[in-house]
Amino acid sequence: MKRLAEPEMDAAILGPAMIWRGNQMVRVLVYDASRIVEILMDRDGMDHDEAWEYFDFNIECAWVGVDTPVYVYTNTDWQEWDDDPEPVDIQKSDE
């Protein structure tokens, strides 16, 4: 499993996952995208938008082979770029 190069990013690891990449099942690390952005803001002094742009261009879009990590959006930041005209409220549970 590949880790992100910066050791500070280990704080954003949620755990491992098994996923299909092409025709093979591989074990990858799963990172909390929002936590990575928080780390960038704290460590590098970026504002929220700068940190998301850096994450999107330099981390999320990087391909480092079949065991490239995956990123999970654990808060509502993803709704800012979601094309769905009626985003799902992920905080609300169906009863």
C-alpha positions, -999 to +999 in steps of 0.1 A: +000+000+000+013+034-009+012+062+016+013+099+009+049+112+009+044+137+038+043+119+072+018+145+085-008+131+062-008+098+082-033+116+105-058+115+077-057+077+071-090+061+077-078+026+070-072+000+043-097-011+016-098-037-011-108-023-045-108-033-081-083-016-104-087-030-139-089-067-136-071-071-103-081-066-066-056-044-047-053-032-012-051+006-009-051+032+019-082+053+023-077+089+033-101+115+047-099+143+020-112+170+044-086+161+070-059+164+044-072+199+036-071+208+073-035+196+075-025+217+045-042+247+060-025+242+094+009+232+081+013+254+051-009+284+060-032+280+030-067+292+031-096+268+025-098+274-012-060+272-017-059+239+002-087+223-018-071+234-050-037+220-039-053+187-028-073+184-060-044+191-084-014+176-065-027+148-044-061+135-055-052+135-092-018+119-087-015+084-101+012+064-084+003+029-097-024+004-090-021+009-052-028+047-055-047+057-024-084+066-025-100+097-009-133+099+010-152+131+016-163+130+052-181+163+054-202+184+030-173+201+011-181+178-018-214+196-023-196+227-035-187+210-068-215+184-070-235+188-103-267+173-087-292+202-085-306+187-052-276+175-032-284+147-007-282+158+030-257+133+043-263+145+079-299+134+078-308+098+083-339+080+069-361+065+096 
